[in-house]
Protein backbone atom coordinates (compact mmCIF):
# COMPACT_ATOMS: atom_id res chain seq x y z
CA UNK A 1 0.00 0.00 0.00
CA UNK A 2 1.32 3.43 -0.92
CA UNK A 3 0.57 6.77 0.70
CA UNK A 4 0.44 9.84 -1.54
CA UNK A 5 0.32 13.49 -0.56
CA UNK A 6 -1.36 15.58 -3.25
CA UNK A 7 -2.67 19.10 -3.59
CA UNK A 8 -6.39 19.34 -4.42
CA UNK A 9 -5.65 20.53 -7.96
CA UNK A 10 -3.36 17.56 -8.74
CA UNK A 11 -4.61 14.60 -10.76
CA UNK A 12 -5.37 11.55 -8.63
CA UNK A 13 -3.64 8.41 -9.95
CA UNK A 14 -5.97 5.55 -10.95
CA UNK A 15 -4.61 3.16 -8.30
CA UNK A 16 -5.81 5.34 -5.38
CA UNK A 17 -8.61 3.68 -3.43
CA UNK A 18 -9.42 6.11 -0.60
CA UNK A 19 -8.74 9.80 0.00
CA UNK A 20 -8.40 11.47 3.39
CA UNK A 21 -8.85 15.22 3.21
CA UNK A 22 -10.20 18.26 4.99
CA UNK A 23 -13.77 19.53 4.84
CA UNK A 24 -12.51 22.68 3.10
CA UNK A 25 -10.76 20.76 0.30
CA UNK A 26 -13.47 18.09 -0.14
CA UNK A 27 -15.48 20.01 -2.76
CA UNK A 28 -12.40 20.52 -4.98
CA UNK A 29 -11.47 16.84 -5.23
CA UNK A 30 -12.53 15.03 -8.39
CA UNK A 31 -13.04 11.54 -6.95
CA UNK A 32 -15.90 9.23 -5.96
CA UNK A 33 -17.29 11.05 -2.91
CA UNK A 34 -18.18 7.73 -1.25
CA UNK A 35 -14.45 6.97 -1.11
CA UNK A 36 -13.41 10.30 0.46
CA UNK A 37 -13.02 10.61 4.21
CA UNK A 38 -13.10 14.02 5.86
CA UNK A 39 -10.45 14.02 8.58
CA UNK A 40 -11.45 15.15 12.03
CA UNK A 41 -9.71 15.28 15.41
CA UNK A 42 -9.70 11.48 15.70
CA UNK A 43 -6.77 10.28 13.55
CA UNK A 44 -7.07 6.64 14.60
CA UNK A 45 -10.76 6.51 13.72
CA UNK A 46 -10.00 8.13 10.35
CA UNK A 47 -7.28 5.58 9.59
CA UNK A 48 -9.48 2.69 10.73
CA UNK A 49 -12.25 3.85 8.41
CA UNK A 50 -9.84 4.15 5.46
CA UNK A 51 -8.47 0.65 6.06
CA UNK A 52 -11.94 -0.77 6.42
CA UNK A 53 -12.96 0.83 3.11
CA UNK A 54 -9.88 -0.57 1.37
CA UNK A 55 -9.52 -4.03 2.85
CA UNK A 56 -12.56 -4.82 4.91
CA UNK A 57 -11.48 -6.35 8.19
CA UNK A 58 -9.67 -9.36 6.80
CA UNK A 59 -6.12 -8.82 8.12
CA UNK A 60 -4.17 -10.09 11.14
CA UNK A 61 -2.15 -7.05 12.22
CA UNK A 62 -1.42 -3.46 11.25
CA UNK A 63 2.00 -1.89 10.99
CA UNK A 64 1.79 1.86 11.44
CA UNK A 65 4.72 4.12 10.58
CA UNK A 66 4.82 7.83 11.36
CA UNK A 67 7.15 10.25 9.60
CA UNK A 68 7.52 13.31 11.85
CA UNK A 69 9.74 15.14 9.36
CA UNK A 70 9.25 18.37 7.44
CA UNK A 71 6.24 16.84 5.61
CA UNK A 72 4.65 14.56 8.23
CA UNK A 73 2.99 11.42 7.03
CA UNK A 74 1.50 8.15 8.17
CA UNK A 75 1.92 4.75 6.55
CA UNK A 76 -0.43 1.91 7.47
CA UNK A 77 0.32 -1.57 6.25
CA UNK A 78 -2.15 -4.38 6.81
CA UNK A 79 -0.52 -7.74 7.45
CA UNK A 80 -2.56 -10.56 6.01
CA UNK A 81 -0.15 -13.21 7.23
CA UNK A 82 2.64 -12.85 9.80
CA UNK A 83 6.11 -13.81 8.58
CA UNK A 84 8.25 -12.36 11.38
CA UNK A 85 7.51 -10.04 14.26
CA UNK A 86 10.11 -8.11 16.28
CA UNK A 87 9.63 -5.61 19.06
CA UNK A 88 12.52 -3.18 19.56
CA UNK A 89 12.93 -1.61 22.95
CA UNK A 90 14.48 1.82 23.43
CA UNK A 91 17.65 0.23 24.87
CA UNK A 92 18.17 -1.70 21.62
CA UNK A 93 18.05 1.50 19.58
CA UNK A 94 20.89 3.21 21.50
N, C-alpha and C positions, 0 to 999 in steps of 0.2 A: 504494500500500500504506500502510495506517495502522498506527501502533503505539499500543496502549492499555495503560494501567497500571490494573489493577483489584485490589481486595482479594478474597480468596477467597470471601467471602460475597456479592459483587456478582454480578448476573446478567450472563452473557456474551452480548454481542450476536450475532445470527445470522450476521453476515458474517465473524466470526473464524474463521480456518482452522487456526491452530496456537497453542498456548499454551506459553510457557516459564515454568517455576516452580521452586520448591524442593522437595526431597524431603519436607520437613515439611508443606508446603501441598498437595501432590499429592492426598492422600486426600479433601480437602475440596472439590475442584473438580469440578463437575458438567459434564463434557465427555467426548467420546470419548477414552478413555485412549490410544488409538493415535496421537492427534494432540497429545499432551502430551509436552513434553521437560523432563526434570529437569536444570536447570542444574548444571554442575560448575565446576571451576577452569579450564576451557578455553573462554573466551567465543567465540573464533573458530569452534571446532568446533561449539558450540551453535548459533551463527547459521547456519553452513553447513548443518547438519542441518535447521533450520527452513526455510531457503530451498529446500532440496532437496525437502522435504515439500510446500511450497506450489507450486513452479514447476517441479520437475524440474531439469534442468540446461540448459535451453533459453534462456539469455540471454547477451549479449555481455560486459557489464561489470556491476559492482556499484558503487553510490554508497553510502558508509557515512557517516552523520552521527552525531556524539556530542554530547550535551547534558550538560556537566559541572556544570550548575546545582544548585539546591537539591534537585530531584528528577531525578537523572541518568537519561538514557535513550539509546537507540540507535535510529537509523532506518536501515533497509537498503532500498535501492531497486534492483531489478534493471532493467537497461537492455536492452531487447530489440532496439533499433536505436539507433545513435548519431546524434544530430542535431548536437551541438556539444560539444567537449571543451576545457576550459581548465584549466591548471595554474597556480595562484597561488603565487608564491614569497614568503617572509617579507618581502622588501624591498618587494614590491608592496602589502602590507597596511599598511605604516607611512606 
